[in-house]
Each structure stands twice: as structure tokens, then as C-alpha cells.
Amino acid sequence: MADVLIVDCTTGEVTTRPQTAEEIAAQEVAAQAAQAEADAKAAADAAAAAQLAATNQKLLALGLTQIDINTLLNAAKA
């Protein structure tokens, strides 16, 4: 269990105390929320990468060169 550091800036007094059960629970909830957000971002990034690869293949099938495709993609990003 981690300790909580309390600093009184007016007196310079530093004290420590153990975390309460509520603080530990809040920290765990925050960690779970951060992990869920990271998982969602990873899934969205993977979907975007798959879409980009599929689009790339379709453009190659239409006869565009990879240079043409890269030029189109860079123009779309600008």
C-alpha cells in the first residue's frame, strides 16, 4: 500500500499517512478507465490501419502506382 505525502507549504511540515480504502479504490477505478481508453484507441488505430491497407489495395487494383497513392494520401492529410 502506498503512502500519501502531505506538505504544508506555510510551515514546511511534511507528513505521510497510509492511503485510505476509498483512495485505493478511486486509484484502481482511474487505472481501469485509463486502460479501457488505451484499448479503445488501439482498436480504433487498428481499424484505421486496416481501412488504409484496404484502400491502398483497391487503388493498386485500379492501376495506380504506390507513388501515386502516396501522393494522394499526403495531399489528403494536408
C-alpha positions as YAML, in Angstrom:
chain: A
units: angstrom
residues:
- id: 1
  name: MET
  ca: [0.00, 0.00, 0.00]
- id: 2
  name: ALA
  ca: [1.34, 3.43, -0.91]
- id: 3
  name: ASP
  ca: [1.60, 6.33, 1.46]
- id: 4
  name: VAL
  ca: [0.13, 9.78, 0.93]
- id: 5
  name: LEU
  ca: [2.59, 12.64, 1.28]
- id: 6
  name: ILE
  ca: [1.12, 15.83, 2.77]
- id: 7
  name: VAL
  ca: [3.14, 19.05, 2.58]
- id: 8
  name: ASP
  ca: [2.05, 22.17, 4.46]
- id: 9
  name: CYS
  ca: [3.56, 24.95, 2.34]
- id: 10
  name: THR
  ca: [3.08, 27.60, 5.02]
- id: 11
  name: THR
  ca: [5.05, 25.76, 7.70]
- id: 12
  name: GLY
  ca: [7.13, 23.39, 5.58]
- id: 13
  name: GLU
  ca: [5.87, 20.46, 7.63]
- id: 14
  name: VAL
  ca: [5.87, 17.15, 5.75]
- id: 15
  name: THR
  ca: [3.77, 14.22, 6.95]
- id: 16
  name: THR
  ca: [2.88, 10.87, 5.49]
- id: 17
  name: ARG
  ca: [-0.09, 8.62, 6.06]
- id: 18
  name: PRO
  ca: [-1.35, 5.38, 4.55]
- id: 19
  name: GLN
  ca: [-3.90, 5.57, 1.75]
- id: 20
  name: THR
  ca: [-7.49, 5.02, 2.72]
- id: 21
  name: ALA
  ca: [-9.56, 2.27, 1.16]
- id: 22
  name: GLU
  ca: [-11.53, 4.92, -0.72]
- id: 23
  name: GLU
  ca: [-8.35, 6.42, -2.19]
- id: 24
  name: ILE
  ca: [-7.13, 2.99, -3.25]
- id: 25
  name: ALA
  ca: [-10.49, 2.20, -4.86]
- id: 26
  name: ALA
  ca: [-10.51, 5.54, -6.71]
- id: 27
  name: GLN
  ca: [-6.99, 4.89, -7.96]
- id: 28
  name: GLU
  ca: [-7.99, 1.43, -9.23]
- id: 29
  name: VAL
  ca: [-11.06, 2.85, -10.99]
- id: 30
  name: ALA
  ca: [-8.92, 5.52, -12.65]
- id: 31
  name: ALA
  ca: [-6.41, 2.89, -13.76]
- id: 32
  name: GLN
  ca: [-9.17, 0.73, -15.24]
- id: 33
  name: ALA
  ca: [-10.63, 3.73, -17.07]
- id: 34
  name: ALA
  ca: [-7.23, 4.63, -18.47]
- id: 35
  name: GLN
  ca: [-6.71, 1.04, -19.65]
- id: 36
  name: ALA
  ca: [-10.15, 0.97, -21.30]
- id: 37
  name: GLU
  ca: [-9.36, 4.24, -23.08]
- id: 38
  name: ALA
  ca: [-6.00, 2.89, -24.26]
- id: 39
  name: ASP
  ca: [-7.67, -0.31, -25.51]
- id: 40
  name: ALA
  ca: [-10.30, 1.70, -27.39]
- id: 41
  name: LYS
  ca: [-7.62, 3.86, -29.01]
- id: 42
  name: ALA
  ca: [-5.62, 0.79, -30.01]
- id: 43
  name: ALA
  ca: [-8.72, -0.77, -31.59]
- id: 44
  name: ALA
  ca: [-9.52, 2.45, -33.46]
- id: 45
  name: ASP
  ca: [-5.92, 2.70, -34.68]
- id: 46
  name: ALA
  ca: [-6.02, -0.91, -35.87]
- id: 47
  name: ALA
  ca: [-9.30, -0.30, -37.71]
- id: 48
  name: ALA
  ca: [-7.87, 2.81, -39.37]
- id: 49
  name: ALA
  ca: [-4.76, 0.90, -40.43]
- id: 50
  name: ALA
  ca: [-6.90, -1.91, -41.89]
- id: 51
  name: GLN
  ca: [-9.02, 0.63, -43.77]
- id: 52
  name: LEU
  ca: [-5.90, 2.31, -45.14]
- id: 53
  name: ALA
  ca: [-4.49, -1.03, -46.29]
- id: 54
  name: ALA
  ca: [-7.77, -1.95, -48.00]
- id: 55
  name: THR
  ca: [-7.93, 1.43, -49.73]
- id: 56
  name: ASN
  ca: [-4.33, 1.04, -50.83]
- id: 57
  name: GLN
  ca: [-5.10, -2.37, -52.37]
- id: 58
  name: LYS
  ca: [-8.17, -1.02, -54.20]
- id: 59
  name: LEU
  ca: [-6.16, 1.84, -55.67]
- id: 60
  name: LEU
  ca: [-3.40, -0.55, -56.75]
- id: 61
  name: ALA
  ca: [-6.06, -2.73, -58.41]
- id: 62
  name: LEU
  ca: [-7.27, 0.34, -60.34]
- id: 63
  name: GLY
  ca: [-3.80, 0.71, -61.80]
- id: 64
  name: LEU
  ca: [-2.32, 3.46, -59.65]
- id: 65
  name: THR
  ca: [1.29, 3.12, -58.62]
- id: 66
  name: GLN
  ca: [2.35, 3.22, -54.99]
- id: 67
  name: ILE
  ca: [3.91, 6.63, -55.69]
- id: 68
  name: ASP
  ca: [0.54, 7.91, -56.96]
- id: 69
  name: ILE
  ca: [-1.22, 6.51, -53.89]
- id: 70
  name: ASN
  ca: [1.31, 8.05, -51.51]
- id: 71
  name: THR
  ca: [0.91, 11.40, -53.25]
- id: 72
  name: LEU
  ca: [-2.88, 11.21, -52.92]
- id: 73
  name: LEU
  ca: [-2.67, 10.24, -49.25]
- id: 74
  name: ASN
  ca: [-0.21, 13.04, -48.47]
- id: 75
  name: ALA
  ca: [-2.46, 15.54, -50.26]
- id: 76
  name: ALA
  ca: [-5.45, 14.30, -48.25]
- id: 77
  name: LYS
  ca: [-3.55, 14.80, -44.97]
- id: 78
  name: ALA
  ca: [-2.65, 18.40, -45.83]
...
